[in-house]
Amino acid sequence: MAKAPTTVHNPKVEQKISLDGRDFTLVREQRSGLSLYKSNDAYLRIGDPLRIAHEIETHRKMEEAGYPVPHLISSGTLEEYAFLIESALGDKTFRVLFEESIHAHGVIVDDLFARFLEITRLYLSAQAKTRVEPDRDAFAHGVHLEMIVKELPQYQYSLPDKFDRILRKLAAYPYVLSHGDFNAANMFPNGVIDLEDSFPAPFGFDAISAISTLDWFPDSPEYEYYARYRFSASQRVAYFAMCDEVAREAGYPPPSLHADDFGFCRAIWSCVRMDQWPKLQAWRYDKFIKTYLYN
């Protein structure tokens, strides 16, 4: 799998678009530069043809491999742009459902967490059966190693060195078709969305990302973004047990043994491109340096 093309922003974004007999309304512009639209039963992604081609390639491979991703309905071109249309998986992601559960019950209720485990297991079980060529540079680009080096230039030598040392520790894991931003904000009870960040990664990266992403949000509302839910200790234990079981069934080492190593790679992804949110950026930089660069 090739790395995702460089971001190209749409010079023109319409509030409404009609395609394939559906009326779509703009939801937002994505980090990749694509524009995301929604109709009653489908989503439209439109923008740079190279970006769309990358998403279509990833989407088709994942769908064929049995990943719980939306059905790819159609694709094509509109003026100088390309587009894809995929089925909608629902109205509320697990992030929203977890927040609602915390607000209503003070905890993430068991039935909801069990569904989260089920979808994650389906995803990881399909992923474990896929293999792509190991590609250190594509993985480094996917987690934005080059960006963190630019943002923290005082660690321009130690960061790549640590990254390569960690990759050697993860050598027993094959490279697989990875989501790249696998977490509750991109997961519905019916499947997984937003493949814009997809890149080749060692098996276990997505698994640890889904549980560790929340670690990069503080508890205090004084920050621009903060954690509105937390997994309980028992839920984290159950999550790691499920991931390890899927890995063992595939003949791979348990990801829990390398949670800190995968977590370092995810942490890089979480710390870059945060200049619009300076308080959270400073908090993440501090946490990243203390956690991974002082030892």
C-alpha positions in Angstrom: 0.0 0.0 0.0 1.4 3.4 -1.0 1.5 6.2 1.5 -1.3 8.8 1.2 -0.8 11.6 -1.2 0.1 15.1 0.1 -2.9 17.1 1.3 -4.6 19.3 -1.4 -7.4 21.5 -0.2 -10.5 22.1 -2.3 -10.5 25.6 -3.6 -14.3 25.6 -3.8 -16.6 24.0 -1.2 -20.3 24.0 -1.9 -22.8 23.8 1.0 -25.0 21.3 -1.0 -24.3 18.9 -3.8 -26.6 16.5 -5.7 -25.1 13.3 -7.0 -26.4 9.9 -8.0 -30.0 10.8 -7.1 -29.0 12.0 -3.5 -28.9 15.4 -2.0 -25.8 15.9 0.2 -25.2 18.6 2.8 -21.7 19.7 3.8 -20.5 18.3 7.2 -16.9 19.5 7.3 -13.6 19.6 5.5 -11.3 16.8 6.5 -7.6 17.0 7.4 -6.8 15.4 4.1 -8.4 18.3 2.2 -11.4 16.3 1.1 -14.9 17.7 1.8 -17.3 15.4 3.6 -21.1 15.5 2.9 -24.1 13.6 4.2 -27.4 12.5 2.8 -30.1 10.4 4.6 -28.3 7.1 4.0 -24.9 7.9 2.6 -21.7 10.0 2.8 -19.9 11.7 0.0 -16.2 12.5 0.0 -15.0 14.8 -2.7 -11.7 16.5 -3.6 -8.3 15.9 -4.9 -8.3 12.9 -7.4 -5.1 11.4 -5.9 -6.6 11.5 -2.4 -9.9 10.0 -3.5 -8.0 7.2 -5.5 -6.1 6.4 -2.3 -9.2 6.1 -0.2 -11.0 4.0 -2.9 -8.1 1.6 -3.1 -7.9 1.3 0.7 -11.7 1.0 1.0 -12.0 -1.8 -1.6 -9.1 -3.8 0.0 -10.6 -3.5 3.4 -14.1 -4.4 2.3 -12.9 -7.4 0.4 -10.9 -8.5 3.4 -14.0 -8.4 5.7 -13.2 -5.3 7.7 -16.4 -3.8 9.1 -16.3 -0.7 6.9 -19.1 1.1 5.0 -20.1 -0.3 1.6 -18.6 1.6 -1.2 -21.6 2.6 -3.3 -20.1 4.5 -6.2 -17.3 6.7 -7.3 -16.6 9.1 -10.2 -15.6 12.7 -11.1 -17.3 16.1 -10.8 -15.6 18.8 -12.7 -11.9 18.7 -11.7 -12.6 16.7 -8.5 -13.1 13.0 -7.8 -15.6 11.6 -5.3 -16.7 8.4 -3.6 -20.1 7.6 -2.0 -20.3 5.2 0.9 -23.1 3.9 3.0 -23.9 5.6 6.3 -23.3 3.4 9.5 -25.5 5.4 11.9 -25.8 8.8 13.6 -23.7 8.3 16.8 -20.1 7.2 17.1 -18.9 5.3 20.1 -17.2 8.5 21.3 -20.6 10.2 21.5 -22.3 7.1 23.0 -19.6 6.8 25.6 -20.0 10.4 26.6 -23.8 10.0 26.8 -23.3 6.9 29.0 -21.0 8.7 31.3 -23.4 11.6 31.6 -26.4 9.4 32.3 -24.8 6.6 34.4 -21.4 7.8 35.5 -19.8 4.9 33.7 -19.6 3.3 30.2 -22.3 0.7 30.6 -21.5 -3.0 30.0 -23.7 -3.6 27.0 -22.2 -0.6 25.2 -18.6 -1.6 26.0 -19.4 -5.1 24.9 -20.5 -3.8 21.5 -17.3 -1.8 21.2 -15.3 -4.9 21.9 -17.3 -6.8 19.3 -16.7 -4.3 16.5 -13.0 -4.0 17.4 -12.6 -7.8 17.4 -14.3 -8.0 13.9 -11.9 -5.3 12.7 -8.7 -6.8 14.2 -9.7 -10.4 13.1 -10.0 -9.2 9.5 -6.8 -7.1 9.8 -4.8 -10.0 11.1 -5.4 -11.9 7.9 -4.0 -9.1 5.7 -0.4 -8.5 4.9 1.4 -5.8 3.0 5.1 -5.2 2.3 6.9 -3.9 5.4 7.6 -0.2 4.8 9.4 1.7 7.5 9.2 5.0 5.6 5.5 4.7 4.9 4.8 3.9 8.6 7.0 6.8 9.7 5.2 9.1 7.3 1.8 7.8 8.5 2.5 8.6 12.1 4.1 11.9 11.1 7.6 11.3 12.4 9.0 14.0 10.2 6.5 16.5 11.6 7.3 15.8 15.3 11.0 16.2 14.4 10.3 19.7 12.9 8.1 20.6 15.9 10.5 19.4 18.5 13.9 20.1 16.8 15.8 19.6 20.0 15.1 15.9 19.6 15.8 15.7 15.9 18.3 12.9 16.4 16.8 11.0 19.4 13.3 10.8 17.9 14.2 8.9 14.7 16.6 6.7 16.7 13.9 5.8 19.2 11.4 5.1 16.4 13.8 2.7 14.7 14.7 1.0 18.0 11.0 0.5 18.6 10.4 -0.9 15.1 13.1 -3.5 15.7 11.2 -4.6 18.9 8.0 -4.8 16.8 9.7 -6.9 14.0 7.6 -10.0 14.9 4.4 -8.3 13.8 3.6 -8.2 10.0 2.6 -5.0 8.3 -1.1 -4.9 7.6 -3.8 -2.7 6.2 -4.2 -0.1 8.9 -6.8 2.6 9.6 -4.3 5.0 11.0 -6.7 6.8 13.3 -8.5 3.9 14.8 -10.4 5.1 17.9 -13.9 5.6 19.3 -14.5 8.8 17.3 -14.3 6.8 14.0 -16.2 3.8 15.2 -20.0 3.1 15.1 -21.8 0.1 16.6 -22.1 -1.1 13.0 -18.5 -0.5 11.8 -15.6 1.8 11.2 -15.4 5.0 9.1 -12.9 7.6 7.9 -10.1 5.8 6.1 -8.3 9.1 5.1 -5.3 8.4 7.3 -4.8 4.8 6.2 -1.2 3.6 5.9 0.9 0.4 6.3 1.6 -0.4 10.0 2.6 -3.3 12.1 -0.3 -5.4 13.4 -1.1 -4.0 16.9 -0.8 -0.3 16.0 -4.5 0.1 15.4 -5.4 -2.0 18.4 -3.3 0.0 20.8 -4.4 3.3 19.2 -8.1 2.6 20.0 -7.3 2.3 23.7 -4.5 4.9 24.0 -5.9 7.8 22.0 -7.9 9.0 25.1 -4.6 9.2 27.0 -3.7 12.3 25.0 -6.7 14.3 26.3 -6.5 15.9 29.7 -9.4 15.8 32.2 -9.6 19.6 32.8 -12.1 21.7 30.7 -9.5 24.5 30.7 -8.0 23.0 27.6 -9.5 23.4 24.1 -10.4 19.7 24.0 -10.5 17.3 27.0 -11.6 13.8 27.9 -15.3 13.5 28.5 -15.1 9.8 29.3 -12.6 7.2 30.5 -12.5 3.4 30.3 -12.6 1.7 33.7 -9.6 -0.4 34.8 -11.6 -3.6 34.2 -12.7 -2.5 30.7 -9.0 -1.8 29.8 -8.1 -5.3 31.0 -11.0 -6.8 28.9 -9.9 -4.8 25.9 -6.3 -6.0 26.0 -7.4 -9.6 26.6 -9.5 -9.4 23.5 -6.7 -7.9 21.4 -4.2 -10.5 22.7 -6.7 -13.4 21.9 -7.1 -12.2 18.3 -3.3 -11.9 17.9 -2.7 -15.4 19.3 -5.3 -16.9 17.0 -3.3 -15.3 14.1 0.0 -16.5 15.5 1.3 -13.1 16.5 2.6 -11.9 19.9 0.1 -10.3 22.2 -0.1 -6.5 21.5 -0.3 -5.8 25.2 3.3 -6.8 25.6 4.3 -3.9 23.4 1.6 -1.4 24.4 4.2 1.2 25.2 6.0 0.7 21.9 2.8 1.0 19.8 1.8 3.8 22.2 4.9 5.8 21.3 4.0 5.6 17.6 0.4 6.7 18.3 1.7 9.5 20.6 3.7 11.0 17.7 0.5 11.1 15.6 -1.4 12.8 18.5 1.1 15.5 19.2 1.7 17.0 15.8 -0.5 19.6 13.9 -1.8 21.1 17.1 -0.9 24.7 16.7 -4.5 25.8 16.5 -5.0 24.6 20.1 -1.9 25.9 21.9 -3.0 24.9 25.5 -3.6 21.3 24.4 -0.4 21.3 22.2 1.7 22.4 25.2 0.1 19.7 27.4 0.8 17.0 24.9 4.3 18.1 24.2 5.1 18.0 27.9 3.5 14.6 28.4 5.2 13.2 25.3 8.6 14.4 26.4 8.3 13.2 30.0 6.8 9.8 28.9 9.1 8.9 26.0 12.2 11.1 25.9 13.4 11.4 29.5 14.2 7.7 29.7 
